[in-house]
Amino acid sequence: MCEANVYLTARDSQIETLFLEAVDQIIPEGLEIWRLISIFGEQKILAGHIKSMNLVNHRIIFESSGA
Amino acid sequence: MCEANVYLTARDSQIETLFLEAVDQIIPEGLEIWRLISIFGEQKILAGHIKSMNLVNHRIIFESSGA
C-alpha cells in the first residue's frame, strides 16, 4: 500500500509531529485547509501548507498555519 | 515503490494530462510553483495548486494556474 504519514511542523521549527498516519487521500477544502483521509477511513482536517512530500519514504510534511 | 503520477488539469476542465510519472518528491518553490522530482531523477516545474491526491491509486491532480 502506498499511503503516507503526514507530519505537522510549526513555522521555523524542526520538530515534526505525526498528524495522521496511513493517509490515502488529501483534498483541499479552502485556503490552507485540507481534508486527510487514511486507509482506515479516519478523517482529519489540517490547517497549513505543504512543506515537502517524499512519497517513496511515505512522508508528507505540512507547516502549520498558526504561529 | 510508492511514487505517484502527477496529472495537470485546466480550471473547470475534466481533462487530466499526465505531467510527470513516478514522482517521488514534491517541493514548493513559491506561490503555486512546485518542483517535482521523479524516482528516475527527472525534474519538472509545475505552476498550479493541488486539486486532489489519492496515494493508494498513485494519482495526484494539480489544477493549472493558467486560464
N, CA and C atoms of all chains as a GROMACS GRO file, in nm:
protein
  402
    1MET      N    1   0.085  -0.120   0.000
    1MET     CA    2   0.000   0.000   0.000
    1MET      C    3   0.088   0.124   0.000
    2CYS      N    4   0.041   0.226  -0.066
    2CYS     CA    5   0.125   0.343  -0.087
    2CYS      C    6   0.070   0.467  -0.017
    3GLU      N    7   0.018   0.446   0.101
    3GLU     CA    8  -0.022   0.560   0.180
    3GLU      C    9   0.102   0.630   0.235
    4ALA      N   10   0.082   0.747   0.296
    4ALA     CA   11   0.193   0.823   0.354
    4ALA      C   12   0.156   0.869   0.495
    5ASN      N   13   0.257   0.895   0.574
    5ASN     CA   14   0.234   0.955   0.704
    5ASN      C   15   0.247   1.106   0.690
    6VAL      N   16   0.152   1.176   0.749
    6VAL     CA   17   0.151   1.323   0.740
    6VAL      C   18   0.198   1.380   0.873
    7TYR      N   19   0.299   1.465   0.864
    7TYR     CA   20   0.358   1.530   0.981
    7TYR      C   21   0.328   1.679   0.974
    8LEU      N   22   0.320   1.740   1.091
    8LEU     CA   23   0.293   1.882   1.102
    8LEU      C   24   0.408   1.948   1.177
    9THR      N   25   0.453   2.061   1.126
    9THR     CA   26   0.560   2.134   1.192
    9THR      C   27   0.518   2.280   1.203
   10ALA      N   28   0.566   2.347   1.308
   10ALA     CA   29   0.539   2.490   1.322
   10ALA      C   30   0.639   2.567   1.236
   11ARG      N   31   0.606   2.689   1.204
   11ARG     CA   32   0.695   2.775   1.126
   11ARG      C   33   0.829   2.789   1.199
   12ASP      N   34   0.936   2.775   1.124
   12ASP     CA   35   1.072   2.789   1.178
   12ASP      C   36   1.106   2.685   1.284
   13SER      N   37   1.031   2.576   1.286
   13SER     CA   38   1.061   2.469   1.380
   13SER      C   39   1.114   2.349   1.304
   14GLN      N   40   1.201   2.273   1.370
   14GLN     CA   41   1.250   2.147   1.311
   14GLN      C   42   1.171   2.028   1.364
   15ILE      N   43   1.082   2.053   1.460
   15ILE     CA   44   1.009   1.943   1.523
   15ILE      C   45   0.889   1.905   1.436
   16GLU      N   46   0.884   1.778   1.399
   16GLU     CA   47   0.775   1.729   1.315
   16GLU      C   48   0.690   1.632   1.398
   17THR      N   49   0.563   1.665   1.411
   17THR     CA   50   0.471   1.583   1.491
   17THR      C   51   0.382   1.504   1.397
   18LEU      N   52   0.368   1.375   1.424
   18LEU     CA   53   0.280   1.293   1.340
   18LEU      C   54   0.137   1.342   1.356
   19PHE      N   55   0.074   1.376   1.243
   19PHE     CA   56  -0.063   1.428   1.246
   19PHE      C   57  -0.163   1.317   1.213
   20LEU      N   58  -0.132   1.239   1.110
   20LEU     CA   59  -0.220   1.126   1.073
   20LEU      C   60  -0.136   1.028   0.993
   21GLU      N   61  -0.148   0.902   1.027
   21GLU     CA   62  -0.070   0.802   0.954
   21GLU      C   63  -0.156   0.729   0.852
   22ALA      N   64  -0.087   0.667   0.758
   22ALA     CA   65  -0.153   0.585   0.655
   22ALA      C   66  -0.255   0.666   0.576
   23VAL      N   67  -0.214   0.787   0.536
   23VAL     CA   68  -0.305   0.874   0.463
   23VAL      C   69  -0.313   0.831   0.316
   24ASP      N   70  -0.434   0.818   0.270
   24ASP     CA   71  -0.458   0.785   0.130
   24ASP      C   72  -0.493   0.911   0.051
   25GLN      N   73  -0.596   0.984   0.096
   25GLN     CA   74  -0.645   1.098   0.020
   25GLN      C   75  -0.618   1.231   0.093
   26ILE      N   76  -0.579   1.330   0.014
   26ILE     CA   77  -0.563   1.466   0.064
   26ILE      C   78  -0.639   1.557  -0.032
   27ILE      N   79  -0.736   1.630   0.024
   27ILE     CA   80  -0.827   1.709  -0.059
   27ILE      C   81  -0.832   1.850  -0.004
   28PRO      N   82  -0.804   1.952  -0.086
   28PRO     CA   83  -0.814   2.089  -0.037
   28PRO      C   84  -0.959   2.128  -0.012
   29GLU      N   85  -0.982   2.198   0.100
   29GLU     CA   86  -1.119   2.239   0.136
   29GLU      C   87  -1.130   2.390   0.150
   30GLY      N   88  -1.023   2.460   0.118
   30GLY     CA   89  -1.022   2.605   0.132
   30GLY      C   90  -0.879   2.652   0.136
   31LEU      N   91  -0.860   2.778   0.167
   31LEU     CA   92  -0.726   2.835   0.171
   31LEU      C   93  -0.649   2.774   0.289
   32GLU      N   94  -0.553   2.689   0.258
   32GLU     CA   95  -0.470   2.622   0.360
   32GLU      C   96  -0.552   2.534   0.453
   33ILE      N   97  -0.664   2.482   0.403
   33ILE     CA   98  -0.744   2.384   0.478
   33ILE      C   99  -0.750   2.256   0.395
   34TRP      N  100  -0.718   2.145   0.459
   34TRP     CA  101  -0.709   2.017   0.388
   34TRP      C  102  -0.783   1.910   0.466
   35ARG      N  103  -0.855   1.825   0.392
   35ARG     CA  104  -0.915   1.705   0.450
   35ARG      C  105  -0.823   1.587   0.421
   36LEU      N  106  -0.784   1.517   0.524
   36LEU     CA  107  -0.699   1.399   0.510
   36LEU      C  108  -0.782   1.277   0.542
   37ILE      N  109  -0.771   1.174   0.461
   37ILE     CA  110  -0.845   1.050   0.483
   37ILE      C  111  -0.745   0.935   0.481
   38SER      N  112  -0.742   0.859   0.588
   38SER     CA  113  -0.648   0.747   0.596
   38SER      C  114  -0.708   0.623   0.529
   39ILE      N  115  -0.623   0.522   0.510
   39ILE     CA  116  -0.671   0.397   0.451
   39ILE      C  117  -0.769   0.326   0.543
   40PHE      N  118  -0.772   0.367   0.670
   40PHE     CA  119  -0.867   0.308   0.765
   40PHE      C  120  -0.998   0.387   0.772
   41GLY      N  121  -1.006   0.493   0.692
   41GLY     CA  122  -1.128   0.573   0.689
   41GLY      C  123  -1.128   0.688   0.789
   42GLU      N  124  -1.020   0.700   0.866
   42GLU     CA  125  -1.013   0.811   0.962
   42GLU      C  126  -0.993   0.942   0.885
   43GLN      N  127  -1.065   1.046   0.927
   43GLN     CA  128  -1.055   1.176   0.861
   43GLN      C  129  -1.011   1.281   0.962
   44LYS      N  130  -0.922   1.370   0.917
   44LYS     CA  131  -0.883   1.484   0.999
   44LYS      C  132  -0.868   1.606   0.909
   45ILE      N  133  -0.895   1.721   0.967
   45ILE     CA  134  -0.879   1.847   0.895
   45ILE      C  135  -0.749   1.913   0.941
   46LEU      N  136  -0.670   1.957   0.846
   46LEU     CA  137  -0.540   2.018   0.876
   46LEU      C  138  -0.539   2.161   0.822
   47ALA      N  139  -0.488   2.254   0.902
   47ALA     CA  140  -0.472   2.393   0.857
   47ALA      C  141  -0.322   2.420   0.838
   48GLY      N  142  -0.282   2.442   0.716
   48GLY     CA  143  -0.141   2.466   0.689
   48GLY      C  144  -0.112   2.453   0.541
   49HIS      N  145   0.016   2.452   0.510
   49HIS     CA  146   0.055   2.435   0.369
   49HIS      C  147   0.166   2.331   0.360
   50ILE      N  148   0.176   2.274   0.242
   50ILE     CA  149   0.273   2.166   0.221
   50ILE      C  150   0.414   2.222   0.223
   51LYS      N  151   0.498   2.158   0.302
   51LYS     CA  152   0.638   2.198   0.310
   51LYS      C  153   0.723   2.105   0.223
   52SER      N  154   0.694   1.978   0.226
   52SER     CA  155   0.764   1.882   0.140
   52SER      C  156   0.687   1.752   0.135
   53MET      N  157   0.705   1.682   0.023
   53MET     CA  158   0.648   1.549   0.008
   53MET      C  159   0.758   1.456  -0.041
   54ASN      N  160   0.769   1.342   0.022
   54ASN     CA  161   0.863   1.240  -0.022
   54ASN      C  162   0.786   1.108  -0.021
   55LEU      N  163   0.734   1.074  -0.138
   55LEU     CA  164   0.638   0.962  -0.144
   55LEU      C  165   0.706   0.828  -0.124
   56VAL      N  166   0.827   0.813  -0.176
   56VAL     CA  167   0.898   0.685  -0.162
   56VAL      C  168   0.923   0.656  -0.015
   57ASN      N  169   0.949   0.763   0.062
   57ASN     CA  170   0.970   0.748   0.206
   57ASN      C  171   0.841   0.765   0.286
   58HIS      N  172   0.727   0.779   0.216
   58HIS     CA  173   0.595   0.786   0.281
   58HIS      C  174   0.583   0.906   0.375
   59ARG      N  175   0.648   1.016   0.343
   59ARG     CA  176   0.649   1.131   0.433
   59ARG      C  177   0.595   1.255   0.362
   60ILE      N  178   0.492   1.316   0.422
   60ILE     CA  179   0.442   1.444   0.377
   60ILE      C  180   0.443   1.538   0.496
   61ILE      N  181   0.510   1.652   0.479
   61ILE     CA  182   0.525   1.748   0.588
   61ILE      C  183   0.442   1.871   0.555
   62PHE      N  184   0.354   1.908   0.646
   62PHE     CA  185   0.281   2.034   0.637
   62PHE      C  186   0.336   2.131   0.742
   63GLU      N  187   0.340   2.258   0.704
   63GLU     CA  188   0.372   2.362   0.802
   63GLU      C  189   0.241   2.424   0.848
   64SER      N  190   0.225   2.432   0.978
   64SER     CA  191   0.101   2.480   1.036
   64SER      C  192   0.075   2.625   0.999
   65SER      N  193  -0.052   2.659   0.982
   65SER     CA  194  -0.089   2.797   0.954
   65SER      C  195  -0.073   2.887   1.077
   66GLY      N  196  -0.077   2.826   1.195
   66GLY     CA  197  -0.069   2.903   1.320
   66GLY      C  198   0.071   2.958   1.343
   67ALA      N  199   0.091   3.016   1.460
   67ALA     CA  200   0.220   3.080   1.491
   67ALA      C  201   0.328   2.975   1.513
   68MET      N  202   0.747   0.033  -0.484
   68MET     CA  203   0.776   0.177  -0.479
   68MET      C  204   0.646   0.256  -0.474
   69CYS      N  205   0.650   0.364  -0.400
   69CYS     CA  206   0.528   0.437  -0.374
   69CYS      C  207   0.526   0.575  -0.437
   70GLU      N  208   0.582   0.584  -0.551
   70GLU     CA  209   0.574   0.709  -0.626
   70GLU      C  210   0.431   0.727  -0.678
   71ALA      N  211   0.404   0.848  -0.732
   71ALA     CA  212   0.271   0.877  -0.787
   71ALA      C  213   0.285   0.942  -0.924
   72ASN      N  214   0.181   0.930  -1.001
   72ASN     CA  215   0.176   1.003  -1.128
   72ASN      C  216   0.106   1.136  -1.106
   73VAL      N  217   0.165   1.242  -1.159
   73VAL     CA  218   0.109   1.375  -1.141
   73VAL      C  219   0.040   1.417  -1.271
   74TYR      N  220  -0.085   1.455  -1.258
   74TYR     CA  221  -0.166   1.498  -1.371
   74TYR      C  222  -0.198   1.646  -1.356
   75LEU      N  223  -0.217   1.711  -1.468
   75LEU     CA  224  -0.248   1.854  -1.470
   75LEU      C  225  -0.380   1.872  -1.542
   76THR      N  226  -0.465   1.955  -1.483
   76THR     CA  227  -0.593   1.984  -1.546
   76THR      C  228  -0.613   2.135  -1.548
   77ALA      N  229  -0.684   2.183  -1.648
   77ALA     CA  230  -0.717   2.325  -1.653
   77ALA      C  231  -0.838   2.351  -1.564
   78ARG      N  232  -0.856   2.475  -1.524
   78ARG     CA  233  -0.970   2.512  -1.443
   78ARG      C  234  -1.100   2.476  -1.515
   79ASP      N  235  -1.192   2.416  -1.443
   79ASP     CA  236  -1.322   2.379  -1.498
   79ASP      C  237  -1.315   2.276  -1.609
   80SER      N  238  -1.203   2.208  -1.618
   80SER     CA  239  -1.189   2.104  -1.720
   80SER      C  240  -1.189   1.968  -1.653
   81GLN      N  241  -1.241   1.867  -1.721
   81GLN     CA  242  -1.235   1.730  -1.672
   81GLN      C  243  -1.116   1.656  -1.731
   82ILE      N  244  -1.045   1.719  -1.823
   82ILE     CA  245  -0.934   1.652  -1.892
   82ILE      C  246  -0.809   1.659  -1.807
   83GLU      N  247  -0.753   1.544  -1.777
   83GLU     CA  248  -0.631   1.535  -1.696
   83GLU      C  249  -0.517   1.486  -1.784
   84THR      N  250  -0.413   1.566  -1.793
   84THR     CA  251  -0.298   1.533  -1.876
   84THR      C  252  -0.183   1.489  -1.786
   85LEU      N  253  -0.121   1.379  -1.821
   85LEU     CA  254  -0.005   1.332  -1.743
   85LEU      C  255   0.106   1.435  -1.754
   86PHE      N  256   0.152   1.484  -1.639
   86PHE     CA  257   0.257   1.586  -1.636
   86PHE      C  258   0.393   1.522  -1.609
   87LEU      N  259   0.397   1.432  -1.512
   87LEU     CA  260   0.522   1.361  -1.481
   87LEU      C  261   0.485   1.233  -1.408
   88GLU      N  262   0.547   1.123  -1.451
   88GLU     CA  263   0.515   0.997  -1.385
   88GLU      C  264   0.623   0.958  -1.286
   89ALA      N  265   0.585   0.868  -1.197
   89ALA     CA  266   0.679   0.813  -1.097
   89ALA      C  267   0.742   0.923  -1.013
   90VAL      N  268   0.658   1.015  -0.965
   90VAL     CA  269   0.707   1.127  -0.886
   90VAL      C  270   0.734   1.081  -0.742
   91ASP      N  271   0.852   1.114  -0.696
   91ASP     CA  272   0.889   1.085  -0.557
   91ASP      C  273   0.872   1.208  -0.470
   92GLN      N  274   0.938   1.319  -0.510
   92GLN     CA  275   0.938   1.438  -0.427
   92GLN      C  276   0.860   1.554  -0.491
   93ILE      N  277   0.787   1.626  -0.407
   93ILE     CA  278   0.717   1.748  -0.447
   93ILE      C  279   0.753   1.855  -0.346
   94ILE      N  280   0.812   1.963  -0.395
   94ILE     CA  281   0.865   2.066  -0.306
   94ILE      C  282   0.812   2.202  -0.353
   95PRO      N  283   0.748   2.279  -0.264
   95PRO     CA  284   0.702   2.412  -0.306
   95PRO      C  285   0.820   2.506  -0.326
   96GLU      N  286   0.811   2.585  -0.433
   96GLU     CA  287   0.921   2.678  -0.464
   96GLU      C  288   0.871   2.822  -0.469
   97GLY      N  289   0.745   2.843  -0.434
   97GLY     CA  290   0.687   2.976  -0.437
   97GLY      C  291   0.538   2.963  -0.443
   98LEU      N  292   0.471   3.073  -0.466
   98LEU     CA  293   0.325   3.072  -0.469
   98LEU      C  294   0.278   2.993  -0.592
   99GLU      N  295   0.222   2.875  -0.566
   99GLU     CA  296   0.171   2.788  -0.672
   99GLU      C  297   0.279   2.745  -0.770
  100ILE      N  298   0.404   2.738  -0.722
  100ILE     CA  299   0.514   2.684  -0.801
  100ILE      C  300   0.572   2.564  -0.727
  101TRP      N  301   0.586   2.454  -0.799
  101TRP     CA  302   0.630   2.329  -0.736
  101TRP      C  303   0.740   2.264  -0.819
  102ARG      N  304   0.839   2.211  -0.750
  102ARG     CA  305   0.941   2.129  -0.814
  102ARG      C  306   0.904   1.983  -0.793
  103LEU      N  307   0.893   1.909  -0.902
  103LEU     CA  308   0.862   1.767  -0.897
  103LEU      C  309   0.988   1.690  -0.936
  104ILE      N  310   1.018   1.586  -0.860
  104ILE     CA  311   1.134   1.503  -0.890
  104ILE      C  312   1.088   1.358  -0.895
  105SER      N  313   1.114   1.293  -1.007
  105SER     CA  314   1.071   1.153  -1.022
  105SER      C  315   1.176   1.060  -0.963
  106ILE      N  316   1.138   0.934  -0.950
  106ILE     CA  317   1.232   0.834  -0.898
  106ILE      C  318   1.348   0.813  -0.994
  107PHE      N  319   1.334   0.860  -1.118
  107PHE     CA  320   1.442   0.848  -1.216
  107PHE      C  321   1.531   0.973  -1.216
  108GLY      N  322   1.500   1.069  -1.129
  108GLY     CA  323   1.579   1.191  -1.120
  108GLY      C  324   1.532   1.301  -1.213
  109GLU      N  325   1.428   1.273  -1.292
  109GLU     CA  326   1.376   1.378  -1.380
  109GLU      C  327   1.307   1.486  -1.296
  110GLN      N  328   1.331   1.612  -1.330
  110GLN     CA  329   1.271   1.723  -1.257
  110GLN      C  330   1.188   1.809  -1.351
  111LYS      N  331   1.073   1.852  -1.302
  111LYS     CA  332   0.989   1.945  -1.377
  111LYS      C  333   0.930   2.046  -1.279
  112ILE      N  334   0.908   2.167  -1.329
  112ILE     CA  335   0.845   2.272  -1.251
  112ILE      C  336   0.699   2.284  -1.295
  113LEU      N  337   0.611   2.286  -1.197
  113LEU     CA  338   0.467   2.293  -1.224
  113LEU      C  339   0.411   2.421  -1.162
  114ALA      N  340   0.325   2.490  -1.236
  114ALA     CA  341   0.256   2.609  -1.184
  114ALA      C  342   0.110   2.573  -1.165
  115GLY      N  343   0.064   2.570  -1.041
  115GLY     CA  344  -0.074   2.535  -1.015
  115GLY      C  345  -0.094   2.502  -0.869
  116HIS      N  346  -0.210   2.448  -0.838
  116HIS     CA  347  -0.237   2.409  -0.699
  116HIS      C  348  -0.297   2.269  -0.697
  117ILE      N  349  -0.283   2.206  -0.583
  117ILE     CA  350  -0.328   2.067  -0.570
  117ILE      C  351  -0.480   2.063  -0.570
  118LYS      N  352  -0.533   1.977  -0.654
  118LYS     CA  353  -0.678   1.958  -0.662
  118LYS      C  354  -0.718   1.835  -0.582
  119SER      N  355  -0.641   1.729  -0.593
  119SER     CA  356  -0.667   1.609  -0.514
  119SER      C  357  -0.545   1.519  -0.515
  120MET      N  358  -0.533   1.441  -0.409
  120MET     CA  359  -0.428   1.340  -0.402
  120MET      C  360  -0.492   1.209  -0.360
  121ASN      N  361  -0.458   1.104  -0.432
  121ASN     CA  362  -0.503   0.970  -0.395
  121ASN      C  363  -0.380   0.881  -0.402
  122LEU      N  364  -0.316   0.862  -0.288
  122LEU     CA  365  -0.185   0.797  -0.287
  122LEU      C  366  -0.195   0.648  -0.316
  123VAL      N  367  -0.299   0.584  -0.266
  123VAL     CA  368  -0.313   0.440  -0.290
  123VAL      C  369  -0.328   0.413  -0.440
  124ASN      N  370  -0.394   0.505  -0.508
  124ASN     CA  371  -0.409   0.492  -0.654
  124ASN      C  372  -0.299   0.563  -0.731
  125HIS      N  373  -0.201   0.616  -0.659
  125HIS     CA  374  -0.083   0.679  -0.724
  125HIS      C  375  -0.121   0.799  -0.810
  126ARG      N  376  -0.222   0.872  -0.770
  126ARG     CA  377  -0.269   0.984  -0.852
  126ARG      C  378  -0.267   1.114  -0.773
  127ILE      N  379  -0.198   1.214  -0.828
  127ILE     CA  380  -0.202   1.349  -0.773
  127ILE      C  381  -0.243   1.441  -0.887
  128ILE      N  382  -0.348   1.518  -0.863
  128ILE     CA  383  -0.401   1.607  -0.966
  128ILE      C  384  -0.373   1.751  -0.926
  129PHE      N  385  -0.308   1.825  -1.014
  129PHE     CA  386  -0.290   1.969  -0.997
  129PHE      C  387  -0.381   2.042  -1.095
  130GLU      N  388  -0.434   2.155  -1.050
  130GLU     CA  389  -0.506   2.244  -1.142
  130GLU      C  390  -0.411   2.355  -1.182
  131SER      N  391  -0.399   2.375  -1.311
  131SER     CA  392  -0.305   2.472  -1.365
  131SER      C  393  -0.340   2.614  -1.320
  132SER      N  394  -0.235   2.694  -1.297
  132SER     CA  395  -0.257   2.834  -1.260
  132SER      C  396  -0.306   2.916  -1.378
  133GLY      N  397  -0.278   2.869  -1.500
  133GLY     CA  398  -0.316   2.944  -1.620
  133GLY      C  399  -0.465   2.937  -1.646
  134ALA      N  400  -0.508   2.992  -1.759
  134ALA     CA  401  -0.651   3.001  -1.791
  134ALA      C  402  -0.705   2.864  -1.830
   0.00000   0.00000   0.00000
